[in-house]
Amino acid sequence: MAPLPPLSLTRRSMAYLFKPPTVEEGPAGFTRLFWRYRIARANTILVYGTTIYSERTPGVDETITADYCYLGGHEYFITDAERTILVNGGYGANITTV
């Protein structure tokens, strides 16, 4: 097994922040308490080339084989190329300029 390359300590120029979308869901139940209570659940965004998939619980194989993987509930600094792919995929509202 080949050794991993050293981490680069130089700062990359990234001007965008991406936060994967969330879905508001309530717990299972049919009482009025459950109708009003909502929890934000995050989706993971997987990018394969120019194809984008949204997964709730992706497997290890899916995250490893993806070109880009944005785990839900986190914020990511992205490059111009990543931004272009995400905007074309309909996730432009989740991108902010830093």
Backbone as CSV, one residue per row, in Angstrom:
resi,resn,N_x,N_y,N_z,CA_x,CA_y,CA_z,C_x,C_y,C_z
1,MET,0.841,-1.174,0.000,0.000,0.000,0.000,0.884,1.234,0.000
2,ALA,0.620,2.145,-0.919,1.417,3.360,-1.040,1.080,4.324,0.092
3,PRO,2.092,5.055,0.590,1.816,6.020,1.655,1.004,7.200,1.111
4,LEU,0.239,7.811,1.979,-0.567,8.972,1.603,0.325,10.197,1.444
5,PRO,0.008,11.094,0.513,0.803,12.311,0.367,0.611,13.210,1.578
6,PRO,1.615,14.033,1.890,1.474,14.933,3.050,0.385,15.967,2.803
7,LEU,-0.219,16.404,3.888,-1.244,17.435,3.787,-0.612,18.759,3.395
8,SER,-1.286,19.481,2.545,-0.806,20.790,2.138,-1.235,21.827,3.173
9,LEU,-0.307,22.631,3.607,-0.612,23.664,4.592,-0.877,25.008,3.932
10,THR,-0.830,25.038,2.603,-1.137,26.286,1.916,-2.640,26.447,1.828
11,ARG,-3.083,27.672,1.882,-4.517,27.947,1.852,-5.010,27.986,0.410
12,ARG,-6.058,27.238,0.139,-6.670,27.254,-1.183,-7.646,28.423,-1.248
13,SER,-7.769,29.006,-2.423,-8.703,30.127,-2.559,-10.109,29.579,-2.810
14,MET,-10.953,29.678,-1.815,-12.334,29.247,-1.914,-13.213,30.404,-1.473
15,ALA,-14.178,30.708,-2.292,-14.990,31.877,-2.013,-16.443,31.543,-1.729
16,TYR,-16.790,30.262,-1.621,-18.183,29.873,-1.453,-18.345,28.892,-0.302
17,LEU,-19.509,28.972,0.352,-19.844,28.079,1.456,-21.125,27.330,1.081
18,PHE,-21.086,26.006,1.165,-22.239,25.177,0.802,-22.736,24.426,2.029
19,LYS,-24.039,24.521,2.270,-24.684,23.775,3.348,-25.774,22.906,2.724
20,PRO,-25.629,21.570,2.798,-26.641,20.685,2.203,-28.033,20.958,2.775
21,PRO,-29.060,20.734,1.975,-30.427,21.041,2.418,-30.906,20.117,3.526
22,THR,-31.914,20.587,4.253,-32.522,19.789,5.318,-33.997,19.562,5.004
23,VAL,-34.579,18.578,5.678,-35.992,18.254,5.541,-36.602,18.303,6.931
24,GLU,-37.726,19.004,7.081,-38.417,19.079,8.371,-39.330,17.868,8.522
25,GLU,-39.094,17.068,9.558,-39.906,15.883,9.812,-40.311,15.841,11.273
26,GLY,-41.407,15.178,11.526,-41.856,14.959,12.891,-41.656,13.505,13.281
27,PRO,-41.662,13.220,14.564,-41.542,11.840,15.009,-42.802,11.046,14.645
28,ALA,-42.676,9.744,14.622,-43.821,8.888,14.295,-44.849,8.950,15.416
29,GLY,-46.102,9.080,15.060,-47.173,9.135,16.042,-48.365,9.895,15.497
30,PHE,-49.508,9.687,16.072,-50.720,10.297,15.544,-51.412,11.223,16.540
31,THR,-50.724,11.638,17.587,-51.318,12.584,18.526,-50.981,14.012,18.094
32,ARG,-51.693,14.985,18.646,-51.483,16.370,18.241,-50.087,16.875,18.573
33,LEU,-49.482,16.359,19.616,-48.119,16.767,19.948,-47.188,16.447,18.787
34,PHE,-47.332,15.294,18.204,-46.454,14.905,17.107,-46.748,15.681,15.827
35,TRP,-47.954,16.186,15.645,-48.283,16.963,14.456,-47.523,18.288,14.455
36,ARG,-47.264,18.851,15.607,-46.652,20.177,15.691,-45.136,20.154,15.844
37,TYR,-44.590,19.091,16.329,-43.158,19.002,16.604,-42.407,18.606,15.335
38,ARG,-41.412,19.379,14.950,-40.629,19.105,13.749,-39.137,19.116,14.073
39,ILE,-38.414,18.256,13.394,-36.967,18.141,13.551,-36.339,18.306,12.169
40,ALA,-35.268,19.088,12.081,-34.553,19.239,10.806,-33.634,18.042,10.615
41,ARG,-33.831,17.315,9.524,-32.992,16.163,9.170,-32.184,16.531,7.933
42,ALA,-30.909,16.247,7.981,-30.030,16.641,6.881,-29.879,15.522,5.858
43,ASN,-29.763,15.916,4.598,-29.499,14.985,3.509,-28.052,15.131,3.081
44,THR,-27.462,14.024,2.629,-26.114,14.032,2.098,-26.188,14.189,0.590
45,ILE,-25.336,15.038,0.043,-25.284,15.269,-1.390,-24.059,14.551,-1.947
46,LEU,-24.296,13.673,-2.927,-23.226,12.934,-3.597,-23.148,13.391,-5.042
47,VAL,-21.941,13.726,-5.493,-21.741,14.194,-6.857,-20.874,13.185,-7.594
48,TYR,-21.400,12.678,-8.715,-20.678,11.777,-9.615,-20.560,12.479,-10.960
49,GLY,-19.428,13.102,-11.237,-19.278,13.867,-12.475,-20.175,15.086,-12.429
50,THR,-21.206,15.108,-13.288,-22.182,16.204,-13.257,-23.537,15.729,-12.760
51,THR,-23.611,14.496,-12.287,-24.856,13.937,-11.751,-24.849,14.064,-10.240
52,ILE,-25.970,14.530,-9.674,-26.059,14.769,-8.236,-27.166,13.901,-7.650
53,TYR,-26.855,13.243,-6.525,-27.830,12.439,-5.798,-27.951,12.965,-4.371
54,SER,-29.155,12.909,-3.838,-29.405,13.282,-2.454,-29.785,12.019,-1.691
55,GLU,-29.037,11.696,-0.656,-29.250,10.474,0.123,-29.411,10.829,1.591
56,ARG,-30.281,10.121,2.285,-30.426,10.329,3.730,-29.282,9.640,4.472
57,THR,-29.060,8.380,4.179,-28.013,7.613,4.855,-27.183,6.865,3.811
58,PRO,-26.189,7.527,3.221,-25.381,6.855,2.204,-24.458,5.816,2.829
59,GLY,-24.154,4.801,2.049,-23.233,3.765,2.499,-21.793,4.191,2.274
60,VAL,-20.884,3.419,2.822,-19.461,3.727,2.691,-19.040,3.670,1.227
61,ASP,-19.512,2.671,0.496,-19.145,2.547,-0.915,-19.598,3.753,-1.723
62,GLU,-20.769,4.279,-1.417,-21.269,5.448,-2.142,-20.426,6.688,-1.871
63,THR,-20.025,6.877,-0.629,-19.232,8.065,-0.293,-17.812,7.970,-0.846
64,ILE,-17.266,6.770,-0.922,-15.899,6.605,-1.427,-15.847,6.803,-2.939
65,THR,-16.848,6.284,-3.658,-16.813,6.357,-5.119,-17.281,7.709,-5.662
66,ALA,-17.893,8.541,-4.854,-18.368,9.846,-5.325,-17.197,10.791,-5.563
67,ASP,-17.347,11.660,-6.567,-16.325,12.680,-6.813,-16.304,13.695,-5.678
68,TYR,-17.492,14.096,-5.232,-17.633,14.998,-4.094,-18.720,14.444,-3.195
69,CYS,-18.507,14.538,-1.890,-19.492,14.070,-0.920,-19.659,15.158,0.138
70,TYR,-20.885,15.651,0.283,-21.191,16.683,1.274,-22.155,16.074,2.286
71,LEU,-21.632,15.728,3.450,-22.459,15.117,4.487,-23.420,16.150,5.061
72,GLY,-24.656,15.748,5.239,-25.670,16.647,5.755,-25.353,17.112,7.161
73,GLY,-25.741,18.341,7.469,-25.508,18.891,8.796,-24.184,19.611,8.941
74,HIS,-23.411,19.709,7.867,-22.120,20.381,7.902,-22.092,21.477,6.850
75,GLU,-21.140,22.396,6.981,-20.923,23.436,5.982,-19.569,23.186,5.336
76,TYR,-19.490,23.427,4.028,-18.279,23.126,3.276,-17.851,24.331,2.453
77,PHE,-16.553,24.614,2.453,-15.990,25.572,1.524,-15.831,24.854,0.196
78,ILE,-16.313,25.468,-0.872,-16.261,24.817,-2.178,-15.563,25.709,-3.193
79,THR,-15.061,25.101,-4.251,-14.367,25.823,-5.315,-15.373,26.287,-6.363
80,ASP,-14.878,27.035,-7.335,-15.737,27.505,-8.434,-16.292,26.334,-9.234
81,ALA,-15.481,25.307,-9.460,-15.932,24.137,-10.226,-17.049,23.404,-9.488
82,GLU,-16.876,23.219,-8.179,-17.925,22.568,-7.382,-19.198,23.413,-7.371
83,ARG,-19.049,24.726,-7.265,-20.195,25.624,-7.258,-20.979,25.503,-8.556
84,THR,-20.283,25.451,-9.673,-20.946,25.338,-10.972,-21.775,24.066,-11.053
85,ILE,-21.217,22.958,-10.592,-21.937,21.680,-10.614,-23.172,21.746,-9.722
86,LEU,-23.019,22.297,-8.519,-24.143,22.367,-7.583,-25.240,23.325,-8.053
87,VAL,-24.857,24.452,-8.644,-25.856,25.392,-9.160,-26.622,24.754,-10.315
88,ASN,-25.915,24.074,-11.214,-26.580,23.399,-12.329,-27.482,22.265,-11.851
89,GLY,-27.177,21.701,-10.694,-28.003,20.628,-10.127,-29.175,21.131,-9.300
90,GLY,-29.308,22.446,-9.134,-30.447,23.007,-8.414,-30.182,23.325,-6.962
91,TYR,-28.933,23.343,-6.537,-28.604,23.635,-5.137,-28.005,25.024,-4.949
92,GLY,-28.276,25.936,-5.861,-27.734,27.289,-5.778,-28.219,28.059,-4.558
93,ALA,-29.416,27.754,-4.072,-29.948,28.461,-2.897,-29.197,28.093,-1.622
94,ASN,-28.468,26.990,-1.632,-27.735,26.543,-0.453,-26.274,27.015,-0.457
95,ILE,-25.915,27.862,-1.405,-24.551,28.356,-1.529,-24.521,29.836,-1.179
96,THR,-23.590,30.195,-0.306,-23.396,31.607,0.042,-21.970,32.011,-0.292
97,THR,-21.789,33.281,-0.634,-20.466,33.808,-0.926,-19.804,34.231,0.370
98,VAL,-18.558,33.841,0.530,-17.807,34.178,1.746,-16.947,35.386,1.497
